[in-house]
Amino acid sequence: MNAPNYRLGWFALLTIMALRVGVGMHFYGEGAKKLDKQKPFTSQYFLAAAKGPLAEHYHKMIWDKDGVHRLSIARDDGKLVIDITPTKDAWELFRSQIVDHYGVSGEEQLTEAVDIVKRREDELQWYLDSNYDDIIEYARGLERVEDNSADPVKQAVPSLYGQAQKIEGELYGKRGAWLATIDGIWADVENDLNQFGQASNSAATPLSLTRLGRRPLDSVAIDKIIPWFDLSVGVLLIVGLFTRVAALAAGLFLFSVCLSQWPLHPGADSIWPQAIEMLACFALVGLAAGRIAGLDSILHNIRMWCCPPRETEE
């Protein structure tokens, strides 16, 4: 039994095209905004705000979420301490990479590179020592927060959950100035060594200093991917090229956003705008919207000309 052959009227076609272009413009605008260097995009706030059974998965995607790596928090015989050895090792490795990359040679130049790193190590050690007691107290607070998150009672009772969230927020508020200063020191190490190397080889491209605790798909990597993802999806939807692929990718992305705020979970934000746009994206997949005043219509006609469908015998 053959399915009925429906034909869409001009108004339906116009609304489908408008939906495709409208969603595309939204994604394009979001991508362009995230690429604004004056207001650097970060996914940390979105990931940190995740609620529900998948929250821990989103939280783990945040690079150095608690600042443990940058604050050099460690344990020595069960005691909380500050140990910058991992940071020193990372900087020493970067120094050797700079020397090889720029082709630095000569004892005087090599000594200068060592001195650059040593000055920054002393600066970091001084700063951490100056805030030693507060940082150690912060580390103890992190352990209390971890205990709270593992307590099913505190997670299930709204009042206790809200109290735990307040404590966690106050705790994280303390680390902002520390991490900003330490991030600045890391950036200085990267800039100082690259400037030093460019004195020997100005044509070489600058190297990036890999931060401690990085993972393949953490927030730092996401921050680089998402702006271009939004921009690419937006352009493809606007011009109607590879529309099904672009709309499916956009829909799955928005689905992941919806999962980050589990419905009815205490503290979860409303995700209706994202859910509605997600459904619109999936509708664009089913409607083959790129064939309506889009470049997909050209590709479809070429395909039909090159590889016409076989006629089936009735």
C-alpha positions as CSV (number, residue, x, y, z in Angstrom):
1,M,0.0,0.0,0.0
2,N,1.5,3.3,-1.1
3,A,1.6,6.3,1.3
4,P,-0.4,9.3,0.2
5,N,1.6,11.9,-1.7
6,Y,1.2,15.2,0.1
7,R,2.2,18.5,-1.6
8,L,3.1,21.5,0.5
9,G,1.6,24.9,-0.4
10,W,3.7,28.0,-0.8
11,F,2.9,29.2,2.7
12,A,4.1,26.0,4.3
13,L,7.3,26.1,2.2
14,L,7.9,29.7,3.2
15,T,7.5,28.9,6.9
16,I,9.9,26.0,6.6
17,M,12.5,28.2,4.9
18,A,11.9,30.9,7.5
19,L,12.4,28.4,10.3
20,R,15.6,27.1,8.8
21,V,17.0,30.6,8.3
22,G,15.8,31.8,11.7
23,V,17.5,28.9,13.6
24,G,20.6,29.4,11.4
25,M,20.8,33.1,12.2
26,H,20.5,32.4,15.9
27,F,23.4,29.9,15.8
28,Y,25.5,32.2,13.6
29,G,24.9,35.1,16.1
30,E,25.8,32.9,19.1
31,G,29.0,31.8,17.3
32,A,30.0,35.4,16.3
33,K,29.4,36.5,19.9
34,K,31.6,33.7,21.3
35,L,34.4,34.7,19.0
36,D,34.5,38.3,20.4
37,K,38.0,38.6,21.9
38,Q,36.8,41.5,24.1
39,K,34.5,39.1,25.9
40,P,36.2,35.7,25.8
41,F,33.8,32.7,25.8
42,T,34.0,30.1,28.5
43,S,31.8,27.0,29.0
44,Q,32.8,26.7,32.7
45,Y,29.8,28.5,34.0
46,F,27.4,26.4,31.9
47,L,29.1,23.1,32.9
48,A,29.3,24.1,36.6
49,A,25.6,24.9,36.7
50,A,24.6,21.4,35.5
51,K,21.9,19.8,37.7
52,G,20.6,16.2,38.0
53,P,22.0,12.7,37.6
54,L,24.3,13.8,34.8
55,A,25.7,16.8,36.6
56,E,28.9,15.0,37.7
57,H,29.6,14.2,34.1
58,Y,29.3,17.8,33.1
59,H,31.3,19.0,36.1
60,K,34.2,16.6,35.3
61,M,34.5,18.3,31.9
62,I,35.6,21.6,33.6
63,W,39.3,21.9,33.4
64,D,40.8,22.2,36.9
65,K,37.3,22.8,38.3
66,D,38.4,23.2,41.9
67,G,41.8,24.9,41.0
68,V,43.7,22.0,42.7
69,H,46.3,21.9,39.9
70,R,46.9,25.6,39.7
71,L,46.9,26.1,43.5
72,S,49.4,23.2,43.7
73,I,47.3,21.4,46.4
74,A,48.7,18.0,47.3
75,R,48.9,15.5,50.1
76,D,52.1,14.5,51.9
77,D,51.7,11.6,54.3
78,G,47.9,12.4,54.5
79,K,48.5,16.1,55.2
80,L,47.3,18.9,52.9
81,V,50.3,20.8,51.5
82,I,51.2,23.1,48.7
83,D,53.8,21.6,46.3
84,I,54.6,23.4,43.0
85,T,56.8,20.6,41.7
86,P,54.3,19.5,39.0
87,T,54.2,23.2,37.8
88,K,58.0,23.5,37.8
89,D,58.2,20.3,35.8
90,A,55.7,21.6,33.2
91,W,57.5,24.9,32.9
92,E,60.9,23.2,32.5
93,L,59.4,21.0,29.8
94,F,58.1,24.1,28.0
95,R,61.5,25.8,28.3
96,S,63.2,22.8,26.6
97,Q,60.5,22.9,23.9
98,I,61.1,26.6,23.3
99,V,64.8,26.0,23.0
100,D,64.3,23.3,20.4
101,H,61.5,25.1,18.5
102,Y,63.3,28.4,18.1
103,G,66.7,26.8,17.7
104,V,68.2,28.7,20.7
105,S,71.9,28.0,21.2
106,G,74.7,29.5,23.2
107,E,75.4,29.2,26.9
108,E,74.4,32.7,27.6
109,Q,71.0,32.4,25.9
110,L,70.3,29.0,27.6
111,T,71.1,30.5,30.9
112,E,68.7,33.4,30.2
113,A,65.9,30.9,29.5
114,V,66.6,29.1,32.8
115,D,66.5,32.5,34.6
116,I,63.1,33.4,33.1
117,V,61.6,30.2,34.4
118,K,63.3,30.6,37.8
119,R,61.9,34.2,38.3
120,R,58.4,33.0,37.6
121,E,58.8,30.0,39.9
122,D,59.9,32.3,42.7
123,E,56.9,34.6,42.0
124,L,54.4,31.7,42.1
125,Q,56.0,30.3,45.3
126,W,55.9,33.6,47.0
127,Y,52.2,34.1,46.1
128,L,51.2,30.7,47.3
129,D,53.1,31.1,50.5
130,S,51.4,34.4,51.1
131,N,48.0,32.7,50.9
132,Y,49.1,29.4,52.3
133,D,46.7,29.2,55.3
134,D,43.7,30.3,53.3
135,I,44.4,27.9,50.4
136,I,44.8,25.0,52.8
137,E,41.5,25.9,54.5
138,Y,39.9,26.1,51.0
139,A,41.3,22.6,50.3
140,R,39.6,21.3,53.5
141,G,36.4,22.9,52.4
142,L,36.6,21.1,49.1
143,E,36.7,17.8,51.0
144,R,33.6,18.8,52.9
145,V,31.8,19.7,49.7
146,E,32.7,16.3,48.2
147,D,31.3,14.6,51.3
148,N,28.0,16.6,50.9
149,S,27.7,15.6,47.3
150,A,28.1,12.0,48.3
151,D,25.4,12.2,50.9
152,P,22.0,11.1,49.3
153,V,20.0,12.7,52.1
154,K,21.5,16.2,51.5
155,Q,21.0,15.8,47.8
156,A,17.4,14.7,48.1
157,V,16.1,17.2,50.7
158,P,15.6,20.7,49.0
159,S,16.5,22.7,52.1
160,L,19.7,20.7,52.8
161,Y,20.6,20.7,49.1
162,G,20.2,24.5,49.0
163,Q,22.4,24.9,52.1
164,A,25.1,22.7,50.6
165,Q,24.9,24.7,47.4
166,K,25.3,28.0,49.3
167,I,28.4,26.7,51.1
168,E,29.9,25.5,47.8
169,G,29.2,28.9,46.2
170,E,30.9,30.8,49.0
171,L,33.9,28.4,48.9
172,Y,34.3,28.8,45.2
173,G,34.0,32.6,45.5
174,K,37.3,32.7,47.5
175,R,39.4,31.1,44.8
176,G,38.6,33.6,42.0
177,A,41.4,36.1,42.9
178,W,43.9,33.3,43.5
179,L,43.3,31.6,40.1
180,A,43.2,34.9,38.2
181,T,46.7,35.7,39.6
182,I,48.1,32.2,39.0
183,D,46.6,32.2,35.4
184,G,48.4,35.5,34.9
185,I,51.7,34.0,36.0
186,W,51.3,31.0,33.7
187,A,50.5,33.4,30.8
188,D,53.6,35.4,31.7
189,V,55.8,32.2,31.5
190,E,54.3,31.4,28.0
191,N,54.7,35.0,26.7
192,D,58.2,35.5,28.2
193,L,59.7,32.3,26.8
194,N,58.1,32.9,23.4
195,Q,59.5,36.4,23.2
196,F,62.8,35.1,24.3
197,G,62.8,32.5,21.5
198,Q,61.6,34.9,18.9
199,A,64.8,36.9,19.4
200,S,66.6,33.9,17.9
201,N,64.0,33.0,15.3
202,S,61.3,35.6,14.6
203,A,59.7,33.5,11.8
204,A,58.7,30.7,14.1
205,T,55.2,30.5,15.3
206,P,54.6,30.8,19.1
207,L,54.2,27.7,21.2
208,S,51.4,27.2,23.7
209,L,52.1,26.1,27.3
210,T,50.0,23.1,28.2
211,R,48.2,23.6,31.5
212,L,48.2,21.0,34.2
213,G,45.3,18.6,34.4
214,R,44.2,18.9,30.8
215,R,42.0,16.2,29.2
216,P,41.1,15.6,25.6
217,L,37.6,17.1,25.8
218,D,37.6,19.5,28.7
219,S,36.3,23.0,29.0
220,V,39.4,24.5,27.4
221,A,38.9,22.4,24.3
222,I,35.2,23.0,24.3
223,D,35.8,26.8,24.4
224,K,37.7,26.5,21.1
225,I,35.2,24.2,19.4
226,I,31.8,25.6,20.3
227,P,32.1,29.1,18.7
228,W,33.2,27.6,15.4
229,F,30.5,24.9,15.7
230,D,27.8,27.5,16.2
231,L,29.1,29.6,13.4
232,S,29.4,26.7,11.0
233,V,25.9,25.4,11.8
234,G,24.5,28.8,11.4
235,V,26.0,29.4,8.0
236,L,25.0,26.0,6.7
237,L,21.4,26.4,7.8
238,I,21.1,30.0,6.4
239,V,22.3,28.9,2.9
240,G,20.6,25.5,3.2
241,L,23.7,23.4,2.6
242,F,24.0,19.9,4.2
243,T,21.0,21.0,6.1
244,R,20.1,17.6,7.5
245,V,23.6,17.1,8.9
246,A,23.8,20.6,10.4
247,A,20.3,20.5,11.9
248,L,20.9,17.1,13.4
249,A,24.2,18.2,14.9
250,A,22.5,21.3,16.3
251,G,19.6,19.3,17.7
252,L,21.9,16.9,19.5
253,F,23.9,19.7,20.9
254,L,20.8,21.3,22.3
255,F,19.7,17.9,23.6
256,S,23.0,17.8,25.6
257,V,22.2,21.3,26.9
258,C,18.7,20.1,28.0
259,L,20.2,17.1,29.8
260,S,22.4,19.5,31.9
261,Q,19.3,20.8,33.6
262,W,17.4,17.7,34.6
263,P,13.6,18.6,34.8
264,L,12.2,18.7,38.4
265,H,15.6,18.4,39.9
266,P,16.2,20.9,42.8
267,G,17.8,24.0,41.5
268,A,17.4,23.1,37.8
269,D,16.8,26.0,35.4
270,S,14.1,26.1,32.8
271,I,15.3,24.6,29.4
272,W,12.1,25.3,27.4
273,P,13.8,27.7,24.9
274,Q,16.5,25.1,24.2
275,A,14.0,22.3,24.0
276,I,11.8,24.1,21.6
277,E,14.8,25.0,19.3
278,M,16.0,21.4,19.6
279,L,12.6,20.1,18.3
280,A,12.8,22.7,15.5
281,C,16.2,21.4,14.5
282,F,14.9,17.8,14.4
283,A,11.9,19.0,12.3
284,L,14.3,20.6,9.8
285,V,16.1,17.2,9.5
286,G,12.8,15.4,8.6
287,L,11.6,18.1,6.3
288,A,14.8,18.3,4.2
289,A,14.5,22.0,4.6
290,G,17.6,22.7,2.5
291,R,15.8,21.9,-0.7
292,I,13.5,24.9,-0.2
293,A,15.4,27.9,-1.5
294,G,18.7,26.4,-0.3
295,L,21.9,25.0,-1.9
296,D,20.7,21.5,-1.1
297,S,18.2,21.8,-3.9
298,I,21.2,22.1,-6.3
299,L,22.9,19.1,-4.9
300,H,19.6,17.1,-5.0
301,N,19.1,18.0,-8.7
302,I,22.7,17.0,-9.5
303,R,22.2,13.7,-7.7
304,M,18.9,13.0,-9.5
305,W,20.6,13.7,-12.8
306,C,23.6,11.6,-12.1
307,C,22.0,8.8,-10.2
308,P,18.2,8.7,-10.9
309,P,16.2,6.4,-8.8
310,R,15.3,3.0,-10.3
311,E,11.7,2.6,-11.3
312,T,10.1,-0.3,-9.5
313,E,7.7,-2.6,-11.2
314,E,4.2,-2.7,-9.7
